[in-house]
Amino acid sequence: MSDLKKVFVIMGPTASGKSALGRIFATTLKTGLINADSMQIYRDLPILTASPTEEEKKSVPHYLYNFVDEKTVFNVAQWLTLAVQQIQEMDFPVLVGGTGLYVSALINGLAEIPDVDPAVREEVRQMTLEEVAEQVRECPYTDPQRMRRALEVQLSTGKTLAFFQAQPRQKFIQDIEFKTIFINPPRPFLHQRIEKRFHQMKKNGMIEEVQALLKLNPTGSVLKAIGVCEIRAYLDGKITENQMVEKIITATRQYAKRQITWFKHQFKADIVLTDVQSFRFSDLISSK
Protein backbone atom coordinates (compact mmCIF):
# COMPACT_ATOMS: atom_id res chain seq x y z
CA MET A 1 0.00 0.00 0.00
CA SER A 2 1.33 3.41 -0.95
CA ASP A 3 2.70 5.67 1.78
CA LEU A 4 2.05 8.76 -0.32
CA LYS A 5 -0.47 11.27 0.95
CA LYS A 6 -3.84 10.71 -0.70
CA VAL A 7 -5.92 13.49 -2.19
CA PHE A 8 -9.47 12.57 -3.15
CA VAL A 9 -10.89 14.31 -6.23
CA ILE A 10 -14.61 14.33 -7.10
CA MET A 11 -15.38 15.80 -10.51
CA GLY A 12 -18.34 15.90 -12.86
CA PRO A 13 -20.71 18.17 -14.75
CA THR A 14 -22.81 20.80 -13.08
CA ALA A 15 -25.78 19.46 -11.05
CA SER A 16 -24.41 15.89 -11.05
CA GLY A 17 -24.29 15.57 -7.25
CA LYS A 18 -20.60 16.27 -6.63
CA SER A 19 -21.11 18.36 -3.52
CA ALA A 20 -23.43 15.84 -1.89
CA LEU A 21 -20.91 13.06 -2.45
CA GLY A 22 -18.15 15.35 -1.21
CA ARG A 23 -19.98 15.88 2.07
CA ILE A 24 -20.27 12.11 2.49
CA PHE A 25 -16.50 11.92 2.05
CA ALA A 26 -15.87 14.76 4.46
CA THR A 27 -18.15 13.30 7.13
CA THR A 28 -16.74 9.79 6.79
CA LEU A 29 -13.09 10.88 6.77
CA LYS A 30 -13.62 13.68 9.32
CA THR A 31 -12.15 16.21 6.91
CA GLY A 32 -13.26 19.17 4.81
CA LEU A 33 -13.89 20.08 1.18
CA ILE A 34 -11.70 22.18 -1.10
CA ASN A 35 -13.51 23.98 -3.90
CA ALA A 36 -12.37 23.27 -7.46
CA ASP A 37 -15.05 25.27 -9.26
CA SER A 38 -13.98 28.52 -10.91
CA MET A 39 -17.31 30.27 -10.28
CA GLN A 40 -17.96 29.14 -6.70
CA ILE A 41 -14.92 31.12 -5.59
CA TYR A 42 -16.90 34.36 -5.98
CA ARG A 43 -18.40 35.98 -2.91
CA ASP A 44 -21.44 37.68 -4.42
CA LEU A 45 -23.11 34.82 -6.34
CA PRO A 46 -23.57 31.91 -3.93
CA ILE A 47 -27.11 31.17 -5.19
CA LEU A 48 -26.46 31.45 -8.94
CA THR A 49 -23.29 29.33 -8.73
CA ALA A 50 -25.00 26.68 -6.56
CA SER A 51 -22.41 27.14 -3.82
CA PRO A 52 -22.88 25.24 -0.53
CA THR A 53 -25.41 26.88 1.79
CA GLU A 54 -24.38 28.31 5.15
CA GLU A 55 -25.98 25.29 6.82
CA GLU A 56 -23.96 22.91 4.64
CA LYS A 57 -20.78 24.85 5.38
CA LYS A 58 -21.44 24.36 9.10
CA SER A 59 -21.85 20.59 8.68
CA VAL A 60 -18.26 20.11 7.40
CA PRO A 61 -15.39 22.57 6.79
CA HIS A 62 -15.42 24.19 3.33
CA TYR A 63 -12.34 25.90 1.86
CA LEU A 64 -11.90 28.30 -1.08
CA TYR A 65 -15.62 28.98 -1.45
CA ASN A 66 -17.12 32.46 -1.95
CA PHE A 67 -14.04 34.51 -1.02
CA VAL A 68 -13.15 36.50 -4.18
CA ASP A 69 -14.68 39.92 -4.84
CA GLU A 70 -16.52 41.02 -7.97
CA LYS A 71 -13.66 43.07 -9.44
CA THR A 72 -11.00 40.35 -9.29
CA VAL A 73 -9.88 38.36 -12.33
CA PHE A 74 -8.91 35.08 -10.66
CA ASN A 75 -6.78 32.57 -12.58
CA VAL A 76 -5.77 28.94 -12.26
CA ALA A 77 -2.29 29.75 -10.90
CA GLN A 78 -3.81 31.71 -8.01
CA TRP A 79 -6.19 28.84 -7.25
CA LEU A 80 -3.33 26.32 -7.37
CA THR A 81 -1.29 28.27 -4.82
CA LEU A 82 -4.19 28.35 -2.36
CA ALA A 83 -5.31 24.78 -3.02
CA VAL A 84 -1.83 23.34 -2.52
CA GLN A 85 -1.47 25.25 0.74
CA GLN A 86 -4.80 23.85 1.94
CA ILE A 87 -3.95 20.31 0.83
CA GLN A 88 -0.72 20.42 2.81
CA GLU A 89 -2.62 21.41 5.96
CA MET A 90 -5.13 18.53 5.77
CA ASP A 91 -4.82 14.81 6.51
CA PHE A 92 -7.40 13.68 3.94
CA PRO A 93 -7.97 16.48 1.43
CA VAL A 94 -11.12 16.18 -0.70
CA LEU A 95 -11.47 18.36 -3.80
CA VAL A 96 -14.90 18.90 -5.35
CA GLY A 97 -15.70 20.78 -8.53
CA GLY A 98 -16.38 20.94 -12.22
CA THR A 99 -13.49 23.06 -13.52
CA GLY A 100 -11.32 20.53 -15.29
CA LEU A 101 -8.49 23.00 -15.88
CA TYR A 102 -8.04 23.46 -12.13
CA VAL A 103 -7.72 19.76 -11.35
CA SER A 104 -5.68 18.97 -14.46
CA ALA A 105 -3.18 21.67 -13.47
CA LEU A 106 -3.02 20.29 -9.93
CA ILE A 107 -2.43 16.70 -11.03
CA ASN A 108 -0.36 17.21 -14.20
CA GLY A 109 1.24 20.60 -13.65
CA LEU A 110 0.67 23.96 -15.30
CA ALA A 111 2.07 25.14 -18.62
CA GLU A 112 4.08 28.33 -18.22
CA ILE A 113 2.48 30.88 -20.55
CA PRO A 114 3.76 34.48 -20.86
CA ASP A 115 1.49 37.28 -19.68
CA VAL A 116 -0.91 38.64 -22.27
CA ASP A 117 -0.65 42.29 -23.32
CA PRO A 118 -3.72 44.07 -21.82
CA ALA A 119 -4.25 45.91 -25.12
CA VAL A 120 -4.40 42.58 -26.94
CA ARG A 121 -6.86 41.21 -24.39
CA GLU A 122 -9.14 44.19 -24.96
CA GLU A 123 -8.82 43.81 -28.73
CA VAL A 124 -9.85 40.14 -28.56
CA ARG A 125 -12.67 40.93 -26.15
CA GLN A 126 -14.18 43.25 -28.75
CA MET A 127 -14.12 40.58 -31.48
CA THR A 128 -17.07 38.41 -32.38
CA LEU A 129 -16.67 34.66 -31.85
CA GLU A 130 -16.59 34.21 -35.64
CA GLU A 131 -13.66 36.63 -35.92
CA VAL A 132 -11.84 34.80 -33.14
CA ALA A 133 -12.40 31.43 -34.86
CA GLU A 134 -11.03 32.80 -38.15
CA GLN A 135 -7.76 33.98 -36.59
CA VAL A 136 -6.92 31.46 -33.90
CA ARG A 137 -4.57 28.61 -34.88
CA GLU A 138 -4.11 25.10 -33.48
CA CYS A 139 -6.91 25.57 -30.98
CA PRO A 140 -8.59 22.33 -29.81
CA TYR A 141 -11.27 24.21 -27.86
CA THR A 142 -14.82 25.09 -28.86
CA ASP A 143 -15.55 26.92 -25.62
CA PRO A 144 -15.68 30.67 -26.43
CA GLN A 145 -13.69 31.72 -23.36
CA ARG A 146 -10.84 29.34 -24.13
CA MET A 147 -10.82 30.23 -27.81
CA ARG A 148 -10.42 33.89 -26.87
CA ARG A 149 -7.65 32.97 -24.44
CA ALA A 150 -5.86 31.02 -27.18
CA LEU A 151 -6.02 33.99 -29.56
CA GLU A 152 -4.80 36.39 -26.86
CA VAL A 153 -1.72 34.23 -26.32
CA GLN A 154 -1.16 33.86 -30.06
CA LEU A 155 -1.34 37.60 -30.75
CA SER A 156 0.79 38.53 -27.71
CA THR A 157 3.58 35.99 -28.20
CA GLY A 158 3.52 34.98 -31.85
CA LYS A 159 3.17 31.35 -30.73
CA THR A 160 0.05 29.25 -30.32
CA LEU A 161 -1.37 28.23 -26.98
CA ALA A 162 -0.78 24.61 -28.05
CA PHE A 163 2.95 25.36 -28.32
CA PHE A 164 3.16 26.43 -24.68
CA GLN A 165 0.95 23.58 -23.49
CA ALA A 166 3.34 21.09 -25.12
CA GLN A 167 6.30 22.36 -23.08
CA PRO A 168 7.36 20.73 -19.77
CA ARG A 169 4.88 21.66 -17.05
CA GLN A 170 5.55 23.24 -13.70
CA LYS A 171 4.43 20.95 -10.87
CA PHE A 172 2.86 22.66 -7.88
CA ILE A 173 2.79 19.66 -5.56
CA GLN A 174 4.86 16.49 -5.19
CA ASP A 175 4.58 13.08 -3.49
CA ILE A 176 0.79 12.89 -3.75
CA GLU A 177 -1.44 10.00 -4.76
CA PHE A 178 -4.64 11.25 -6.38
CA LYS A 179 -7.74 9.07 -6.07
CA THR A 180 -10.26 10.32 -8.60
CA ILE A 181 -13.99 9.94 -9.16
CA PHE A 182 -15.94 11.16 -12.20
CA ILE A 183 -19.72 11.44 -11.85
CA ASN A 184 -21.41 10.98 -15.23
CA PRO A 185 -25.17 10.49 -14.79
CA PRO A 186 -27.50 9.64 -17.70
CA ARG A 187 -28.22 12.75 -19.78
CA PRO A 188 -32.03 12.85 -19.20
CA PHE A 189 -31.49 12.55 -15.44
CA LEU A 190 -28.88 15.32 -15.52
CA HIS A 191 -31.17 17.61 -17.51
CA GLN A 192 -33.94 17.07 -14.97
CA ARG A 193 -31.57 17.95 -12.14
CA ILE A 194 -30.39 21.09 -13.95
CA GLU A 195 -33.96 22.31 -14.47
CA LYS A 196 -35.05 21.46 -10.93
CA ARG A 197 -32.02 23.18 -9.44
CA PHE A 198 -32.57 26.27 -11.59
CA HIS A 199 -36.13 26.73 -10.34
CA GLN A 200 -34.95 26.28 -6.75
CA MET A 201 -32.24 28.92 -7.26
CA LYS A 202 -34.80 31.27 -8.76
CA LYS A 203 -37.05 30.72 -5.75
CA ASN A 204 -34.10 31.36 -3.42
CA GLY A 205 -33.43 34.84 -4.86
CA MET A 206 -31.13 34.27 -7.84
CA ILE A 207 -32.45 37.28 -9.78
CA GLU A 208 -32.17 39.62 -6.80
CA GLU A 209 -28.64 38.33 -6.18
CA VAL A 210 -27.52 39.21 -9.70
CA GLN A 211 -29.27 42.57 -9.49
CA ALA A 212 -27.28 43.37 -6.33
CA LEU A 213 -24.06 42.23 -8.02
CA LEU A 214 -24.61 44.47 -11.04
CA LYS A 215 -25.02 47.50 -8.77
CA LEU A 216 -21.39 46.92 -7.71
CA ASN A 217 -20.22 47.41 -11.32
CA PRO A 218 -18.34 44.09 -11.45
CA THR A 219 -15.33 43.82 -13.75
CA GLY A 220 -13.86 40.43 -12.82
CA SER A 221 -14.40 36.92 -14.15
CA VAL A 222 -17.61 36.70 -12.13
CA LEU A 223 -19.38 38.17 -15.16
CA LYS A 224 -18.76 34.88 -16.98
CA ALA A 225 -21.01 32.93 -14.62
CA ILE A 226 -23.90 31.33 -16.48
CA GLY A 227 -27.01 33.40 -15.81
CA VAL A 228 -25.44 36.83 -15.24
CA CYS A 229 -25.76 37.93 -18.87
CA GLU A 230 -29.26 36.46 -19.22
CA ILE A 231 -30.57 38.00 -16.00
CA ARG A 232 -29.04 41.36 -16.90
CA ALA A 233 -30.88 41.24 -20.25
CA TYR A 234 -34.11 40.43 -18.42
CA LEU A 235 -33.63 43.25 -15.91
CA ASP A 236 -32.93 45.65 -18.80
CA GLY A 237 -36.19 44.64 -20.46
CA LYS A 238 -34.48 43.10 -23.50
CA ILE A 239 -35.94 39.62 -22.98
CA THR A 240 -38.96 38.23 -21.14
CA GLU A 241 -38.79 36.19 -17.95
CA ASN A 242 -39.67 33.02 -19.87
CA GLN A 243 -36.90 33.72 -22.37
CA MET A 244 -34.44 34.26 -19.52
CA VAL A 245 -35.43 30.93 -17.96
CA GLU A 246 -35.06 29.10 -21.27
CA LYS A 247 -31.71 30.70 -22.05
CA ILE A 248 -30.17 29.89 -18.66
CA ILE A 249 -31.36 26.29 -18.64
CA THR A 250 -30.13 25.79 -22.21
CA ALA A 251 -26.74 27.39 -21.45
CA THR A 252 -26.36 25.20 -18.37
CA ARG A 253 -27.12 22.04 -20.34
CA GLN A 254 -24.61 23.06 -23.00
CA TYR A 255 -22.00 23.73 -20.33
CA ALA A 256 -22.64 20.31 -18.77
CA LYS A 257 -22.16 18.71 -22.19
CA ARG A 258 -18.80 20.47 -22.63
CA GLN A 259 -17.74 19.38 -19.15
CA ILE A 260 -18.60 15.75 -19.86
CA THR A 261 -16.71 15.81 -23.15
CA TRP A 262 -13.64 17.29 -21.46
CA PHE A 263 -13.66 14.82 -18.57
CA LYS A 264 -14.09 11.83 -20.87
CA HIS A 265 -11.05 12.80 -22.93
CA GLN A 266 -8.81 14.56 -20.41
CA PHE A 267 -9.61 13.11 -16.98
CA LYS A 268 -8.80 9.41 -16.47
CA ALA A 269 -10.74 8.71 -13.29
CA ASP A 270 -10.20 5.72 -11.02
CA ILE A 271 -13.97 5.35 -10.68
CA VAL A 272 -16.80 6.49 -12.97
CA LEU A 273 -20.21 6.75 -11.35
CA THR A 274 -23.51 7.02 -13.19
CA ASP A 275 -25.34 7.15 -9.87
CA VAL A 276 -23.93 8.83 -6.76
CA GLN A 277 -26.00 6.50 -4.57
CA SER A 278 -24.04 3.52 -5.89
CA PHE A 279 -20.71 4.72 -4.48
CA ARG A 280 -18.99 2.58 -1.85
CA PHE A 281 -15.74 3.50 -0.14
CA SER A 282 -14.51 -0.05 -0.70
CA ASP A 283 -14.63 0.62 -4.44
CA LEU A 284 -12.26 3.56 -4.06
CA ILE A 285 -9.85 1.67 -1.83
CA SER A 286 -9.67 -1.21 -4.27
CA SER A 287 -9.35 0.95 -7.39
CA LYS A 288 -5.98 1.09 -9.12
C-alpha positions in Angstrom: 0.0 0.0 0.0 1.3 3.4 -1.0 2.7 5.7 1.8 2.0 8.8 -0.3 -0.5 11.3 0.9 -3.8 10.7 -0.7 -5.9 13.5 -2.2 -9.5 12.6 -3.2 -10.9 14.3 -6.2 -14.6 14.3 -7.1 -15.4 15.8 -10.5 -18.3 15.9 -12.9 -20.7 18.2 -14.8 -22.8 20.8 -13.1 -25.8 19.5 -11.0 -24.4 15.9 -11.1 -24.3 15.6 -7.2 -20.6 16.3 -6.6 -21.1 18.4 -3.5 -23.4 15.8 -1.9 -20.9 13.1 -2.4 -18.1 15.3 -1.2 -20.0 15.9 2.1 -20.3 12.1 2.5 -16.5 11.9 2.1 -15.9 14.8 4.5 -18.1 13.3 7.1 -16.7 9.8 6.8 -13.1 10.9 6.8 -13.6 13.7 9.3 -12.2 16.2 6.9 -13.3 19.2 4.8 -13.9 20.1 1.2 -11.7 22.2 -1.1 -13.5 24.0 -3.9 -12.4 23.3 -7.5 -15.1 25.3 -9.3 -14.0 28.5 -10.9 -17.3 30.3 -10.3 -18.0 29.1 -6.7 -14.9 31.1 -5.6 -16.9 34.4 -6.0 -18.4 36.0 -2.9 -21.4 37.7 -4.4 -23.1 34.8 -6.3 -23.6 31.9 -3.9 -27.1 31.2 -5.2 -26.5 31.5 -8.9 -23.3 29.3 -8.7 -25.0 26.7 -6.6 -22.4 27.1 -3.8 -22.9 25.2 -0.5 -25.4 26.9 1.8 -24.4 28.3 5.1 -26.0 25.3 6.8 -24.0 22.9 4.6 -20.8 24.9 5.4 -21.4 24.4 9.1 -21.8 20.6 8.7 -18.3 20.1 7.4 -15.4 22.6 6.8 -15.4 24.2 3.3 -12.3 25.9 1.9 -11.9 28.3 -1.1 -15.6 29.0 -1.5 -17.1 32.5 -1.9 -14.0 34.5 -1.0 -13.1 36.5 -4.2 -14.7 39.9 -4.8 -16.5 41.0 -8.0 -13.7 43.1 -9.4 -11.0 40.4 -9.3 -9.9 38.4 -12.3 -8.9 35.1 -10.7 -6.8 32.6 -12.6 -5.8 28.9 -12.3 -2.3 29.7 -10.9 -3.8 31.7 -8.0 -6.2 28.8 -7.3 -3.3 26.3 -7.4 -1.3 28.3 -4.8 -4.2 28.4 -2.4 -5.3 24.8 -3.0 -1.8 23.3 -2.5 -1.5 25.2 0.7 -4.8 23.9 1.9 -3.9 20.3 0.8 -0.7 20.4 2.8 -2.6 21.4 6.0 -5.1 18.5 5.8 -4.8 14.8 6.5 -7.4 13.7 3.9 -8.0 16.5 1.4 -11.1 16.2 -0.7 -11.5 18.4 -3.8 -14.9 18.9 -5.4 -15.7 20.8 -8.5 -16.4 20.9 -12.2 -13.5 23.1 -13.5 -11.3 20.5 -15.3 -8.5 23.0 -15.9 -8.0 23.5 -12.1 -7.7 19.8 -11.4 -5.7 19.0 -14.5 -3.2 21.7 -13.5 -3.0 20.3 -9.9 -2.4 16.7 -11.0 -0.4 17.2 -14.2 1.2 20.6 -13.6 0.7 24.0 -15.3 2.1 25.1 -18.6 4.1 28.3 -18.2 2.5 30.9 -20.6 3.8 34.5 -20.9 1.5 37.3 -19.7 -0.9 38.6 -22.3 -0.7 42.3 -23.3 -3.7 44.1 -21.8 -4.3 45.9 -25.1 -4.4 42.6 -26.9 -6.9 41.2 -24.4 -9.1 44.2 -25.0 -8.8 43.8 -28.7 -9.8 40.1 -28.6 -12.7 40.9 -26.2 -14.2 43.2 -28.8 -14.1 40.6 -31.5 -17.1 38.4 -32.4 -16.7 34.7 -31.9 -16.6 34.2 -35.6 -13.7 36.6 -35.9 -11.8 34.8 -33.1 -12.4 31.4 -34.9 -11.0 32.8 -38.2 -7.8 34.0 -36.6 -6.9 31.5 -33.9 -4.6 28.6 -34.9 -4.1 25.1 -33.5 -6.9 25.6 -31.0 -8.6 22.3 -29.8 -11.3 24.2 -27.9 -14.8 25.1 -28.9 -15.6 26.9 -25.6 -15.7 30.7 -26.4 -13.7 31.7 -23.4 -10.8 29.3 -24.1 -10.8 30.2 -27.8 -10.4 33.9 -26.9 -7.7 33.0 -24.4 -5.9 31.0 -27.2 -6.0 34.0 -29.6 -4.8 36.4 -26.9 -1.7 34.2 -26.3 -1.2 33.9 -30.1 -1.3 37.6 -30.7 0.8 38.5 -27.7 3.6 36.0 -28.2 3.5 35.0 -31.8 3.2 31.4 -30.7 0.1 29.3 -30.3 -1.4 28.2 -27.0 -0.8 24.6 -28.0 3.0 25.4 -28.3 3.2 26.4 -24.7 1.0 23.6 -23.5 3.3 21.1 -25.1 6.3 22.4 -23.1 7.4 20.7 -19.8 4.9 21.7 -17.0 5.6 23.2 -13.7 4.4 20.9 -10.9 2.9 22.7 -7.9 2.8 19.7 -5.6 4.9 16.5 -5.2 4.6 13.1 -3.5 0.8 12.9 -3.7 -1.4 10.0 -4.8 -4.6 11.2 -6.4 -7.7 9.1 -6.1 -10.3 10.3 -8.6 -14.0 9.9 -9.2 -15.9 11.2 -12.2 -19.7 11.4 -11.9 -21.4 11.0 -15.2 -25.2 10.5 -14.8 -27.5 9.6 -17.7 -28.2 12.7 -19.8 -32.0 12.9 -19.2 -31.5 12.6 -15.4 -28.9 15.3 -15.5 -31.2 17.6 -17.5 -33.9 17.1 -15.0 -31.6 18.0 -12.1 -30.4 21.1 -14.0 -34.0 22.3 -14.5 -35.1 21.5 -10.9 -32.0 23.2 -9.4 -32.6 26.3 -11.6 -36.1 26.7 -10.3 -35.0 26.3 -6.8 -32.2 28.9 -7.3 -34.8 31.3 -8.8 -37.1 30.7 -5.8 -34.1 31.4 -3.4 -33.4 34.8 -4.9 -31.1 34.3 -7.8 -32.5 37.3 -9.8 -32.2 39.6 -6.8 -28.6 38.3 -6.2 -27.5 39.2 -9.7 -29.3 42.6 -9.5 -27.3 43.4 -6.3 -24.1 42.2 -8.0 -24.6 44.5 -11.0 -25.0 47.5 -8.8 -21.4 46.9 -7.7 -20.2 47.4 -11.3 -18.3 44.1 -11.4 -15.3 43.8 -13.7 -13.9 40.4 -12.8 -14.4 36.9 -14.2 -17.6 36.7 -12.1 -19.4 38.2 -15.2 -18.8 34.9 -17.0 -21.0 32.9 -14.6 -23.9 31.3 -16.5 -27.0 33.4 -15.8 -25.4 36.8 -15.2 -25.8 37.9 -18.9 -29.3 36.5 -19.2 -30.6 38.0 -16.0 -29.0 41.4 -16.9 -30.9 41.2 -20.3 -34.1 40.4 -18.4 -33.6 43.3 -15.9 -32.9 45.7 -18.8 -36.2 44.6 -20.5 -34.5 43.1 -23.5 -35.9 39.6 -23.0 -39.0 38.2 -21.1 -38.8 36.2 -17.9 -39.7 33.0 -19.9 -36.9 33.7 -22.4 -34.4 34.3 -19.5 -35.4 30.9 -18.0 -35.1 29.1 -21.3 -31.7 30.7 -22.1 -30.2 29.9 -18.7 -31.4 26.3 -18.6 -30.1 25.8 -22.2 -26.7 27.4 -21.5 -26.4 25.2 -18.4 -27.1 22.0 -20.3 -24.6 23.1 -23.0 -22.0 23.7 -20.3 -22.6 20.3 -18.8 -22.2 18.7 -22.2 -18.8 20.5 -22.6 -17.7 19.4 -19.1 -18.6 15.7 -19.9 -16.7 15.8 -23.2 -13.6 17.3 -21.5 -13.7 14.8 -18.6 -14.1 11.8 -20.9 -11.1 12.8 -22.9 -8.8 14.6 -20.4 -9.6 13.1 -17.0 -8.8 9.4 -16.5 -10.7 8.7 -13.3 -10.2 5.7 -11.0 -14.0 5.3 -10.7 -16.8 6.5 -13.0 -20.2 6.8 -11.4 -23.5 7.0 -13.2 -25.3 7.1 -9.9 -23.9 8.8 -6.8 -26.0 6.5 -4.6 -24.0 3.5 -5.9 -20.7 4.7 -4.5 -19.0 2.6 -1.9 -15.7 3.5 -0.1 -14.5 -0.1 -0.7 -14.6 0.6 -4.4 -12.3 3.6 -4.1 -9.9 1.7 -1.8 -9.7 -1.2 -4.3 -9.3 0.9 -7.4 -6.0 1.1 -9.1 
